[in-house]
Amino acid sequence: MKSIWHIKIFTIMAILLILILQGVWLYYTYSIVQQQTQLHVNNAFKESSYKELRKRENESKDVLYKNKKKGQEHILGSMEIDPGEAPEIQLNLVLQEHLHKNQFYISLHDLDSFFHVEIENRHIHGRFIINRINTRTKEVLETTGNENPGSLKGALSSIVIPVRMDKSEGVQVLLVSPYRSVFLQMAFVLVLSVLLILFVAYAIFYQMSSLLKEKHLRQLHTDFAHALTHDMATPLQTIAQVNNLLANEKLYNDPGKRAKYIDLAGQQILNLQALTDRILTVARADKSALEVNLSPVNLRDIILPLTEKFKVQAKKPVEFKVAFSPEHINLQADVTMLTNAVSNLIDNAIKYSSNTVNINIRCEQKDKDVFIYIKDNGYGMSEKDQAKVFTMFERGKAVTRKEAKGFGLGLSYVKRVVEAHGGTVNLFSKEGEGSEFVLYLNAITS
């Protein structure tokens, strides 16, 4: 118990550690992918801004051709130039300012078209809007979108590309709801992550299931050992007492008592033999199919003697109601095995019932098929117990009842005997309303 408890604690800690590590890994992966996405967006935006500028330049080349030198000299002479800025950027700003003064204003529509081509080439998907903003106040002067500012919270912003020489205005692209775009790029990683979590969860579930099954089997074997010890102790004690009594010389003068004690010892030996045979039979059946020795038999010759036997042996009142349709049902069967199987069902019906037991046995023959119905008014079984009672050593809730002793072998034996005869056994039961077993013996009638 302690070892299983420790394993559970370590398992829970391992799960938490795996989830934490997985979460940290996904967080850093998301951060890296987001940075890469922003880098791609910035590069695509720079390239599309340059193309839009070249397009406006071509549209105004006639004007530029006449005034290019004059315009550049005027602008360069009147604007402050940042000596630390790259020459190509300075030239672009000069060109932007010159085009603006000549009323060739930046076109967000063209810029948006160029940008979407560039972004598709980089395999980045999402909804983008481009804004022309006042770089000092952050006021949006023009936009390609129609969202209100509140809906853009969390949007991924690109760099601001100035469009005026004094950098008072600039253009910027926003990736609305960047999570979808980032997660799409992380699809492979996310799939692997989910598969890893599922694999670990399955491995842990399998481990815990195996541990619980092992614990359950240990408990079943313990219960079996206790039941076996109890059922063997009574016959052995009786035989030992009879042996001591037989050693008394006075019994030699009382042949009646002596014969009675010898019969009692013989009966207990037979009980032990039957117990041993049942255990060995089920043990062999667990490894391979039972070998049946078929011979002609009438069901009345099996059922009726069993009802008389249990009426005498039972420690509480038992009433049988037996019906045969037709009256004589002849079939080929292993008489010993079939008798033991029906005996087990009757014995269970008596053990798992209250003070008064009513057992209804109905045998039917349809063509070459035989059905044996055994119904009782006992405790009944839950659906959970019904699913496992045909397994060796399983006894369901009956194990908690002190008056219901057993090994959990009877129904397993019944199932194997019926299957060895080419048939099936079915159980219909409800807690508090009794149980009904139906034995179907397939095409073995003579």
C-alpha positions as CSV (number, residue, x, y, z in Angstrom):
1,M,0.0,0.0,0.0
2,K,2.8,2.4,0.9
3,S,4.7,1.7,-2.3
4,I,1.6,2.3,-4.4
5,W,0.9,5.6,-2.4
6,H,4.5,6.7,-3.1
7,I,4.2,5.8,-6.8
8,K,1.0,7.9,-7.0
9,I,2.7,10.9,-5.4
10,F,5.7,10.7,-7.7
11,T,3.4,10.2,-10.7
12,I,1.5,13.4,-9.8
13,M,4.7,15.3,-9.3
14,A,6.0,14.0,-12.7
15,I,2.8,15.1,-14.4
16,L,3.0,18.5,-12.9
17,L,6.7,18.8,-13.9
18,I,6.0,17.7,-17.4
19,L,3.2,20.2,-17.8
20,I,5.3,23.0,-16.4
21,L,8.2,22.2,-18.7
22,Q,5.8,21.9,-21.6
23,G,4.3,25.2,-20.7
24,V,7.7,27.0,-20.5
25,W,8.8,25.4,-23.8
26,L,5.6,26.5,-25.6
27,Y,5.9,30.0,-24.1
28,Y,9.5,30.5,-25.3
29,T,8.6,28.9,-28.7
30,Y,5.7,31.3,-29.0
31,S,8.0,34.3,-28.1
32,I,10.5,33.2,-30.7
33,V,7.9,32.7,-33.4
34,Q,6.3,36.0,-32.6
35,Q,9.7,37.8,-32.9
36,Q,10.3,36.0,-36.2
37,T,6.9,37.0,-37.4
38,Q,7.5,40.6,-36.5
39,L,10.9,40.5,-38.3
40,H,9.2,39.2,-41.4
41,V,6.4,41.8,-41.2
42,N,9.0,44.6,-40.8
43,N,11.1,43.4,-43.8
44,A,7.9,42.9,-45.9
45,F,6.7,46.4,-45.0
46,K,10.0,48.0,-45.8
47,E,10.1,46.3,-49.2
48,S,6.5,47.2,-50.0
49,S,7.0,50.8,-48.9
50,Y,10.0,51.1,-51.2
51,K,8.0,49.7,-54.1
52,E,5.1,52.1,-53.5
53,L,7.6,55.0,-53.4
54,R,9.1,53.8,-56.7
55,K,5.7,53.6,-58.2
56,R,4.9,57.2,-57.3
57,E,8.2,58.3,-58.6
58,N,7.5,56.7,-62.0
59,E,4.1,58.4,-62.1
60,S,5.7,61.7,-61.5
61,K,8.9,61.2,-63.5
62,D,8.1,64.0,-65.9
63,V,7.9,66.5,-63.1
64,L,10.9,65.0,-61.4
65,Y,12.9,65.1,-64.6
66,K,12.5,68.9,-64.9
67,N,12.8,69.7,-61.2
68,K,14.9,66.8,-59.8
69,K,18.2,68.7,-59.2
70,K,16.5,72.0,-58.2
71,G,14.1,70.2,-55.9
72,Q,16.7,68.1,-54.2
73,E,19.1,71.0,-53.7
74,H,16.3,73.1,-52.2
75,I,15.1,70.4,-49.9
76,L,18.5,69.3,-48.8
77,G,19.5,72.8,-48.2
78,S,16.4,73.6,-46.1
79,M,16.1,70.3,-44.1
80,E,18.2,69.0,-41.3
81,I,19.9,65.7,-42.3
82,D,20.9,63.2,-39.7
83,P,24.5,62.4,-40.5
84,G,24.1,59.0,-38.7
85,E,21.3,57.8,-40.9
86,A,21.9,55.6,-43.9
87,P,22.2,57.5,-47.2
88,E,19.5,55.4,-48.9
89,I,17.1,56.3,-46.1
90,Q,17.9,60.0,-46.5
91,L,17.4,59.8,-50.2
92,N,14.0,58.1,-49.7
93,L,13.0,60.7,-47.3
94,V,14.0,63.4,-49.7
95,L,12.0,61.7,-52.4
96,Q,9.0,61.3,-50.1
97,E,9.1,65.0,-49.2
98,H,9.5,66.1,-52.8
99,L,6.6,63.9,-54.0
100,H,4.4,65.1,-51.2
101,K,5.1,68.8,-52.1
102,N,4.2,68.0,-55.7
103,Q,0.9,66.4,-54.5
104,F,2.0,62.8,-55.2
105,Y,0.8,61.6,-51.8
106,I,1.5,58.2,-50.4
107,S,-1.2,55.7,-51.4
108,L,-2.2,53.3,-48.6
109,H,-4.1,51.2,-51.1
110,D,-1.0,50.6,-53.3
111,L,1.1,50.1,-50.2
112,D,-1.4,47.5,-48.9
113,S,-1.4,45.6,-52.3
114,F,2.4,45.4,-52.3
115,F,2.5,44.4,-48.7
116,H,0.1,41.5,-49.1
117,V,2.1,40.1,-52.0
118,E,5.3,40.3,-49.9
119,I,3.7,38.8,-46.8
120,E,2.2,35.9,-48.8
121,N,5.7,35.2,-50.2
122,R,6.9,34.8,-46.6
123,H,3.9,32.5,-45.8
124,I,2.5,34.6,-43.1
125,H,-1.3,34.6,-42.8
126,G,-3.5,37.0,-40.9
127,R,-5.5,40.2,-41.2
128,F,-3.4,43.3,-41.6
129,I,-4.3,47.0,-41.7
130,I,-2.0,49.9,-42.6
131,N,-2.2,53.3,-40.8
132,R,-0.7,56.7,-41.6
133,I,-0.1,58.2,-38.3
134,N,1.2,61.4,-36.6
135,T,4.4,60.1,-35.1
136,R,4.3,62.6,-32.3
137,T,0.7,62.3,-31.1
138,K,0.1,58.7,-32.4
139,E,-3.1,60.0,-34.1
140,V,-4.3,57.9,-37.0
141,L,-4.5,60.2,-40.0
142,E,-5.5,57.5,-42.6
143,T,-6.2,53.8,-42.4
144,T,-7.0,50.8,-44.6
145,G,-9.2,49.3,-41.8
146,N,-12.5,50.1,-40.3
147,E,-11.9,48.8,-36.7
148,N,-12.4,51.0,-33.7
149,P,-9.2,51.5,-31.6
150,G,-10.5,49.2,-28.9
151,S,-10.7,46.2,-31.2
152,L,-7.0,46.5,-32.0
153,K,-5.7,45.8,-28.5
154,G,-3.1,43.1,-28.6
155,A,-2.3,43.8,-32.3
156,L,1.3,43.2,-33.5
157,S,2.8,46.5,-34.6
158,S,5.5,46.9,-37.2
159,I,8.2,49.6,-37.3
160,V,7.1,53.1,-38.3
161,I,8.4,54.2,-41.7
162,P,8.5,58.0,-42.0
163,V,7.0,59.6,-45.0
164,R,8.0,63.2,-44.3
165,M,11.5,64.6,-44.1
166,D,10.9,65.9,-40.5
167,K,9.5,62.4,-39.6
168,S,6.3,63.9,-38.3
169,E,4.3,61.4,-40.3
170,G,4.8,57.7,-40.9
171,V,3.1,54.5,-41.9
172,Q,2.8,51.4,-39.9
173,V,1.2,48.0,-40.4
174,L,-0.8,46.2,-37.7
175,L,-1.3,42.4,-37.5
176,V,-4.8,42.1,-35.9
177,S,-5.1,39.2,-33.5
178,P,-1.5,37.9,-34.1
179,Y,-2.1,34.8,-32.0
180,R,-3.8,33.0,-34.8
181,S,-1.0,33.7,-37.2
182,V,1.6,32.7,-34.7
183,F,-0.2,29.5,-33.7
184,L,-0.6,28.6,-37.4
185,Q,3.2,28.8,-37.8
186,M,3.5,26.8,-34.6
187,A,1.1,24.1,-35.9
188,F,3.7,21.4,-36.2
189,V,5.1,22.2,-32.7
190,L,1.7,22.3,-31.2
191,V,0.7,18.9,-32.7
192,L,3.9,17.4,-31.4
193,S,3.2,18.9,-28.0
194,V,-0.3,17.5,-27.9
195,L,0.9,14.1,-29.0
196,L,3.6,14.2,-26.4
197,I,1.1,15.1,-23.7
198,L,-1.3,12.3,-24.9
199,F,1.5,9.8,-24.9
200,V,2.7,10.7,-21.4
201,A,-1.0,10.7,-20.2
202,Y,-1.5,7.3,-21.8
203,A,1.7,5.9,-20.3
204,I,0.8,7.2,-16.8
205,F,-2.7,5.9,-17.2
206,Y,-1.4,2.5,-18.3
207,Q,1.0,2.5,-15.4
208,M,-1.6,3.4,-12.8
209,S,-4.0,0.9,-14.4
210,S,-1.4,-1.9,-14.1
211,L,-0.7,-1.0,-10.5
212,L,-4.4,-1.1,-9.6
213,K,-4.8,-4.4,-11.4
214,E,-1.8,-5.8,-9.6
215,K,-3.2,-4.6,-6.3
216,H,-6.6,-6.1,-7.2
217,L,-5.1,-9.4,-8.2
218,R,-3.1,-9.5,-4.9
219,Q,-6.4,-8.9,-3.0
220,L,-8.2,-11.6,-5.1
221,H,-5.4,-14.1,-4.4
222,T,-5.5,-13.2,-0.7
223,D,-9.3,-13.7,-0.6
224,F,-8.9,-17.0,-2.5
225,A,-6.3,-18.2,0.0
226,H,-8.5,-17.3,3.0
227,A,-11.5,-19.0,1.4
228,L,-9.5,-22.1,0.5
229,T,-8.1,-22.3,4.0
230,H,-11.6,-22.0,5.5
231,D,-13.2,-24.5,3.2
232,M,-10.4,-27.1,3.6
233,A,-10.1,-26.5,7.4
234,T,-13.6,-27.9,8.2
235,P,-13.2,-31.2,6.4
236,L,-9.7,-31.7,7.7
237,Q,-10.8,-31.0,11.3
238,T,-13.7,-33.4,10.9
239,I,-11.4,-36.2,9.5
240,A,-8.9,-35.6,12.3
241,Q,-11.7,-35.9,15.0
242,V,-13.1,-39.0,13.3
243,N,-9.6,-40.5,13.3
244,N,-9.2,-39.8,17.0
245,L,-12.5,-41.3,17.7
246,L,-11.7,-44.4,15.7
247,A,-8.6,-44.9,17.8
248,N,-10.9,-45.3,20.8
249,E,-11.3,-49.1,21.6
250,K,-14.9,-48.5,22.8
251,L,-16.0,-47.9,19.2
252,Y,-15.1,-51.5,18.3
253,N,-18.0,-52.6,20.5
254,D,-20.4,-50.2,18.6
255,P,-20.3,-51.1,14.9
256,G,-23.2,-48.6,14.2
257,K,-21.3,-45.6,15.5
258,R,-18.1,-46.8,13.9
259,A,-19.7,-47.1,10.5
260,K,-21.4,-43.7,11.0
261,Y,-18.0,-42.0,11.7
262,I,-16.3,-43.8,8.8
263,D,-19.1,-42.6,6.5
264,L,-18.6,-39.1,7.8
265,A,-14.9,-39.2,7.2
266,G,-15.5,-40.6,3.7
267,Q,-17.9,-37.8,2.9
268,Q,-15.4,-35.1,4.0
269,I,-12.7,-36.8,1.9
270,L,-15.1,-36.6,-1.1
271,N,-15.7,-33.0,-0.3
272,L,-12.0,-32.3,-0.3
273,Q,-11.6,-34.3,-3.5
274,A,-14.4,-32.3,-5.2
275,L,-12.8,-29.1,-4.0
276,T,-9.4,-30.1,-5.4
277,D,-10.9,-31.2,-8.7
278,R,-12.8,-28.0,-9.2
279,I,-9.6,-25.9,-8.6
280,L,-7.5,-28.1,-10.8
281,T,-10.2,-28.1,-13.5
282,V,-10.5,-24.3,-13.6
283,A,-6.7,-24.0,-13.5
284,R,-6.3,-26.2,-16.5
285,A,-9.2,-24.4,-18.3
286,D,-7.4,-21.1,-17.7
287,K,-4.6,-22.4,-19.9
288,S,-6.5,-24.3,-22.6
289,A,-9.9,-25.3,-23.6
290,L,-11.7,-28.1,-21.5
291,E,-11.8,-31.5,-23.1
292,V,-15.3,-32.9,-22.8
293,N,-16.3,-36.6,-22.9
294,L,-19.7,-36.6,-24.6
295,S,-22.3,-39.2,-23.8
296,P,-26.1,-39.4,-24.1
297,V,-27.9,-37.9,-21.2
298,N,-31.4,-36.8,-20.2
299,L,-31.6,-33.4,-18.6
300,R,-34.1,-34.7,-16.0
301,D,-31.4,-37.1,-14.8
302,I,-29.1,-34.1,-14.1
303,I,-31.6,-31.4,-12.8
304,L,-33.9,-33.4,-10.6
305,P,-31.2,-35.2,-8.4
306,L,-29.5,-31.8,-7.9
307,T,-32.8,-30.2,-6.6
308,E,-33.2,-33.1,-4.2
309,K,-29.6,-32.8,-3.0
310,F,-29.8,-29.1,-2.3
311,K,-33.1,-29.4,-0.5
312,V,-31.4,-31.7,2.0
313,Q,-28.1,-29.9,2.2
314,A,-29.2,-26.3,2.3
315,K,-29.2,-24.7,5.7
316,K,-32.3,-22.6,4.8
317,P,-35.6,-23.3,3.2
318,V,-35.3,-23.8,-0.6
319,E,-38.2,-24.2,-3.0
320,F,-37.6,-25.4,-6.6
321,K,-39.9,-25.0,-9.5
322,V,-38.8,-27.2,-12.4
323,A,-40.2,-27.4,-15.9
324,F,-39.1,-29.2,-19.1
325,S,-40.3,-28.5,-22.6
326,P,-40.6,-31.2,-23.9
327,E,-40.7,-33.5,-20.9
328,H,-37.6,-35.5,-22.1
329,I,-34.7,-33.5,-23.4
330,N,-31.9,-35.8,-24.6
331,L,-28.5,-34.5,-25.6
332,Q,-24.8,-35.3,-25.9
333,A,-22.9,-33.8,-23.0
334,D,-20.1,-34.4,-20.5
335,V,-22.4,-35.4,-17.7
336,T,-19.9,-34.7,-14.9
337,M,-19.0,-31.2,-16.1
338,L,-22.6,-30.2,-16.9
339,T,-23.8,-31.5,-13.6
340,N,-21.1,-29.5,-11.8
341,A,-21.9,-26.4,-13.8
342,V,-25.6,-26.5,-12.9
343,S,-24.7,-27.4,-9.3
344,N,-22.6,-24.3,-9.1
345,L,-25.4,-22.1,-10.3
346,I,-27.9,-23.6,-7.8
347,D,-25.3,-23.3,-5.0
348,N,-24.8,-19.6,-5.8
349,A,-28.5,-19.0,-5.9
350,I,-28.8,-20.4,-2.4
351,K,-25.7,-18.7,-1.0
352,Y,-26.5,-15.2,-2.4
353,S,-30.1,-15.2,-1.3
354,S,-32.0,-14.2,1.9
355,N,-33.6,-16.6,4.4
356,T,-36.1,-18.1,1.9
357,V,-34.9,-19.2,-1.5
358,N,-37.1,-19.7,-4.6
359,I,-35.3,-21.1,-7.6
360,N,-37.0,-21.5,-11.0
361,I,-35.4,-23.9,-13.4
362,R,-36.7,-24.1,-16.9
363,C,-35.3,-26.4,-19.7
364,E,-36.3,-25.9,-23.3
365,Q,-35.3,-27.7,-26.5
366,K,-35.7,-25.8,-29.8
367,D,-34.6,-27.9,-32.8
368,K,-31.1,-29.0,-31.9
369,D,-30.5,-26.3,-29.3
370,V,-31.0,-26.6,-25.6
371,F,-31.7,-23.7,-23.2
372,I,-31.4,-24.0,-19.4
373,Y,-32.8,-21.1,-17.4
374,I,-32.0,-20.8,-13.7
375,K,-33.6,-17.9,-12.0
376,D,-33.5,-17.0,-8.3
377,N,-34.9,-14.4,-5.9
378,G,-31.5,-13.5,-4.4
379,Y,-29.6,-10.3,-3.9
380,G,-29.0,-9.7,-7.6
381,M,-25.9,-7.9,-9.0
382,S,-25.0,-4.5,-10.2
383,E,-23.9,-3.9,-13.8
384,K,-20.4,-3.4,-12.6
385,D,-20.4,-6.8,-10.9
386,Q,-22.0,-8.6,-13.8
387,A,-19.2,-7.5,-16.1
388,K,-16.6,-9.4,-14.0
389,V,-18.2,-12.3,-12.2
390,F,-17.2,-14.8,-15.0
391,T,-13.6,-13.9,-14.3
392,M,-11.6,-16.2,-12.0
393,F,-11.5,-15.2,-8.3
394,E,-14.0,-12.3,-8.9
395,R,-17.0,-12.3,-6.5
396,G,-18.4,-8.8,-6.6
397,K,-20.2,-7.5,-3.5
398,A,-20.8,-11.0,-2.4
399,V,-17.4,-11.2,-0.9
400,T,-18.5,-8.7,1.8
401,R,-21.3,-11.1,3.0
402,K,-20.1,-13.4,5.7
403,E,-22.7,-16.0,4.9
404,A,-21.5,-16.2,1.2
405,K,-18.3,-18.2,1.3
406,G,-16.5,-19.1,-1.9
407,F,-13.4,-18.8,-4.2
408,G,-14.8,-16.9,-7.1
409,L,-14.2,-19.9,-9.3
410,G,-17.8,-21.2,-9.8
411,L,-19.0,-18.9,-12.6
412,S,-15.7,-19.0,-14.3
413,Y,-16.1,-22.8,-14.3
414,V,-19.6,-22.6,-15.6
415,K,-18.6,-20.3,-18.5
416,R,-15.8,-22.6,-19.6
417,V,-17.9,-25.8,-19.4
418,V,-20.7,-24.2,-21.5
419,E,-18.1,-22.9,-24.0
420,A,-16.5,-26.4,-24.2
421,H,-19.9,-27.7,-25.2
422,G,-20.1,-25.1,-28.0
423,G,-22.5,-22.8,-26.2
424,T,-22.8,-19.6,-24.3
425,V,-23.9,-18.4,-20.9
426,N,-25.8,-15.1,-20.3
427,L,-26.6,-13.3,-17.1
428,F,-29.6,-11.0,-16.4
429,S,-29.7,-9.4,-13.0
430,K,-30.7,-6.4,-11.1
431,E,-29.7,-5.5,-7.5
432,G,-32.4,-6.6,-5.1
433,E,-34.4,-8.5,-7.7
434,G,-32.4,-11.7,-8.2
435,S,-30.5,-13.1,-11.1
436,E,-31.2,-15.4,-14.1
437,F,-28.6,-17.4,-15.9
438,V,-29.3,-18.8,-19.3
439,L,-27.2,-21.7,-20.6
440,Y,-27.3,-22.2,-24.3
441,L,-25.9,-25.5,-25.6
442,N,-25.4,-25.2,-29.3
443,A,-26.3,-28.1,-31.6
444,I,-25.3,-31.0,-29.4
445,T,-28.6,-32.8,-29.0
446,S,-29.0,-36.3,-30.1
